[in-house]
Amino acid sequence: MNAIPAPILMMEHVTVDFDGFKALTDVSLSLTPGDLRILIGPNGAGKSTLCDTIIGRVRPTSGRITFKDQVITDLAEQEIVKRGICRKFQTPGVLPTLTVMENLLVAARKNRAWWRSFTTKTPDDETAAAEKILAQIGLEARSDIIAADLAHGEKQWLEIGMVVATGADLLLLDEPTAGMGPQDTQRTAQLILSLLGRHAVLVIDHDMSFVEALNGYVTVLHQGQILKEGTVAEIRADPEVTAVYLGRADDDDAAAA
Amino acid sequence: MRFKPKYAVGAIVLLFGAFAPVIINGYELSLLGRFLALSILAMGIMLTWGEGGILSLGQGVFFGLGGYALAMHLKLEGLNLANGDMPDFMVWSGVSALPAFWYPFANPYFSLACVVIVPGGFAALFSWLVFRRRVGGVYFALITQALALAFSTLLISQQAYTGGFNGLTDYSTMFGRDITSTGAAKVIYEITFVLVVAAFFLLRWLLVSRFGTMLRATRDGENRVRFLGHNPVPYKVVAFGIAGALAGIGGALFTLHAGVVSPALVGVVPSIEMVVWVAVGGRNILWGAIAGTLLVNFAKDQISSALPSLWLYGLGALFILAVSFLPGGIAGMFKPGSGEERVMRRILSRRKLSTAE
């Protein structure tokens, strides 16, 4: 290992208590700028809650979260986005009646003040950024159709594109391959890998073939606690992880075969 | 520019509208003028409900604020306030002196400014208080309905200051000119027509601006917008404020045309009727709001004069039909490629698929 760069995001001893139900217990996590982290865990492990906590949708009962060396635990959601964290939701969160391009332009808006919206002109740099992302997510031919008419996989890519278009330094992607076939899943993995370096990415997913295609550092969450961290191979080999999570996934594979 | 049939239709409609006073008779003109005044309010509903996804069942309140703001001036015009003169209904109610808040309305410019600012400002303030708490959807609709009820109740109960159940009526002049003559009716009609056209083009521009895109984005996914770093609240508040101001202008013009403003025009039932106009006309297309208002109101005029008891049933049936079979309203039928229509078609075809399985 080389010298460890300063983390872009640090969660320190974060606990989330929903009226007695501990969704997260003493979770500490740090992410490196431009790097990939994969978060796995069985249903109800607290993966989405962890994302919610980072973006301010859920407030931690205790502990703190720092982003780029500043505490963001109590900031408003929009403020957290402005600092450079953006999240893709589990169900595709595209804006259905807007065109693909409009979706990207809403995300790419640099000056987000409402009183600056009384214009019909889109700044050239925002259009250029949106077009670049459009190519990256492979939807150039679809730019003028409304998002509701996209195929499911395309919606997922569009939302990843929107998250990227905000220019965030940390992207949280919650189940980006949910409902996708194997081919689209591999394409999504390629797309995510192409984002690294410029963006740090935290991916949540169940699909082990997807996790292996990404081949990043994995954090396993179980019952609101971090069970294990390591490379995909290490996690694969870990008996404890297999017991709580991979065993079940293997069963699914066996059932599918 | 390529010729499009819709521009020709638009030009014909504009010409007819502008020359209506010499084309149709006085009675028809007075109806058309009233309904056009209402259509200014309807365009505001199109903005908030159709494009912003904010259903208000209390637009009558803003309509009433505009109407009363102007009517208060009309009641004072020609009176010698220094002499202790008061509007007729105050004398009958036994009020000893003109209430202080009535005085500024003696100035016509103050009154006209209030027509826009009071309903617009109140709508913006009210919606901000609600939306910043992240209350929306059905809850917002219910709150606005309660507001309409409270407003009409307040007007009725404060007989001495508001004219009570009868409202404010019996005006004769504005800016020193007679407003009851046929000639004046034509002038008032033309003012109304110009304001309808102005509101139409203002909103048309607003809807293609980034504001319009942000408003639709907020309607489509308020949380998505929020987590893209935008605060959705101002877009909704501004849209609602504009709708409030338009309702106020519509109310003032209607008051001029009808010669009366009263609680019966601003309460719960009229507020719901206003939503029906837009549902029938098409809530995502600007001209649909105007067409729906004219159509429903002319129908109301015909039906309620022939069979008065039937109208409310007709209105209910119309609303159900529009919502079930014409989600894009009448205007939606003329725009097969519209987003609304396509989304709807997808939902319908999916439902068919799932029943087939």
Interface residues (C-beta under 8 A of the other chain):
Chain A: I55 R57 E77 Q78 V81 K82 C86 R87 F89 G93 V94 L95 P96 T97 L98 E102 N103 L105 V106 A107 R109 R112 W114 W115 R116 S117 F118 T119 T120 T122 I146 A148 D149 M162 T166
Chain B: W205 L206 V208 S209 R210 F211 T213 M214 R216 A217 R219 D220 G221 N223 R224 V225 R226 F227 L228 G229 H230 N231 P234 Y235 V238 G339 E340 R342 V343 R346
